[in-house]
Amino acid sequence: MSQSLLPGARRRVREPSSFGAGQLDALSRACGIPLRAYRPDHVAERIERALEREGLRSVADLPALLRRDTAARTRFRRTVAISVTGRFRDPHQYDFLRRTALPELTAAGTAPRVWSAGCSNGLELFGVAALLEEIGALDRAHLLGSDLLSENIDAARGSGLEAVSSRVASRTRWEVRDLTSDGAPDARFGLVLCRNVSIYLAPDARHRLVDMLASTLTRDGILLLGRSERIADPARHGLAHYGPNAYRRQA
Ligand SMILES: C[S@@+](CC[C@H](N)C(=O)[O-])C[C@H]1O[C@@H](n2cnc3c(N)ncnc32)[C@H](O)[C@@H]1O
């Protein structure tokens, strides 16, 4: 299992169904992530990679490794919760925020409340903060960033990544939150960004996630998903289509 691949060779990924429910549950407990909430093919591929990386022969050996080796557990969690992000990633979405969503959200001096759900190291929320600053609404904004991985939240808080002004920092709160099992924050938001998280989730978990996100929106509040994420039937979640990958809460 730990053999290296020839350049260009394709890794043989086992069928997701070849991992038993008991194995998945044991692994979920060991890594602290409810793996059944994720797409079976994503989880299967992450398990195969972990077996190769850690030099294990069988998935049955993985939970014990993750329990005794903190670094291996961290590596596994990171590969399940993919943390790719970037400043102003998908510029057309930031154009939409700049031109349409944020001006509406801040009309008549309203205090904008924004949640970046699955915020990675915070660059997404810092991008929104920069746009709010442009339109003079940062000083009355309430910004929340949450993520599954505590190391992402530490990076966002410490923000060694970029020079975050003390004004942005003073408007921002960070928390660790598992979107598949921790429920909604105790607040309502005019804008929720949950980009590039649901693509890794199984259909049921995705449906529950959209319900949960929709429940945190104020009336007319906006939900922005990633550029490859769509809600098949927004009305089922009390939402209506609003813009590219964007939805709005109905009354
Ligand atoms: C691909 S990144 C996207 C980051 C950012 N939203 C963006 O689009 O630039 C996915 C993020 O979701 C987080 N994530 C994955 N599963 C999660 C879960 N169950 N609950 C909360 N965050 C999760 C990951 O840790 C990661 O930071």
The ligand as a MOL file (V3000), in Angstrom:
LIG
                    3D

  0  0  0     0  0            999 V3000
M  V30 BEGIN CTAB
M  V30 COUNTS 27 29 0 0 0
M  V30 BEGIN ATOM
M  V30 1 C -11.9630 24.9250 0.3000 0
M  V30 2 S -11.9270 25.8340 1.8240 0 CHG=1
M  V30 3 C -12.8770 27.2650 1.3950 0
M  V30 4 C -12.4630 28.4920 2.1660 0
M  V30 5 C -13.2260 29.7630 1.7880 0
M  V30 6 N -14.6300 29.6440 2.0960 0
M  V30 7 C -13.0220 30.0710 0.3260 0
M  V30 8 O -13.8670 29.7240 -0.4870 0
M  V30 9 O -11.9790 30.6530 0.0050 0 CHG=-1
M  V30 10 C -13.0870 24.8870 2.8230 0
M  V30 11 C -13.0860 25.3110 4.2790 0
M  V30 12 O -14.1710 24.6880 4.9310 0
M  V30 13 C -13.7230 24.1330 6.1450 0
M  V30 14 N -14.5960 23.0000 6.4790 0
M  V30 15 C -14.6220 21.7660 5.9320 0
M  V30 16 N -15.5470 21.0240 6.5340 0
M  V30 17 C -16.1260 21.8100 7.4800 0
M  V30 18 C -17.1400 21.6020 8.4500 0
M  V30 19 N -17.7560 20.4170 8.5830 0
M  V30 20 N -17.4670 22.6270 9.2660 0
M  V30 21 C -16.8400 23.8200 9.1520 0
M  V30 22 N -15.8740 24.0850 8.2730 0
M  V30 23 C -15.5200 23.0780 7.4400 0
M  V30 24 C -12.2790 23.7390 5.8910 0
M  V30 25 O -11.5400 23.6290 7.0760 0
M  V30 26 C -11.8180 24.8810 4.9980 0
M  V30 27 O -11.3010 25.9480 5.7420 0
M  V30 END ATOM
M  V30 BEGIN BOND
M  V30 1 1 1 2
M  V30 2 1 2 3
M  V30 3 1 2 10
M  V30 4 1 3 4
M  V30 5 1 4 5
M  V30 6 1 5 6
M  V30 7 1 5 7
M  V30 8 2 7 8
M  V30 9 1 7 9
M  V30 10 1 10 11
M  V30 11 1 11 12
M  V30 12 1 11 26
M  V30 13 1 12 13
M  V30 14 1 13 14
M  V30 15 1 13 24
M  V30 16 1 14 15
M  V30 17 1 14 23
M  V30 18 2 15 16
M  V30 19 1 16 17
M  V30 20 1 17 18
M  V30 21 2 17 23
M  V30 22 1 18 19
M  V30 23 2 18 20
M  V30 24 1 20 21
M  V30 25 2 21 22
M  V30 26 1 22 23
M  V30 27 1 24 25
M  V30 28 1 24 26
M  V30 29 1 26 27
M  V30 END BOND
M  V30 END CTAB
M  END
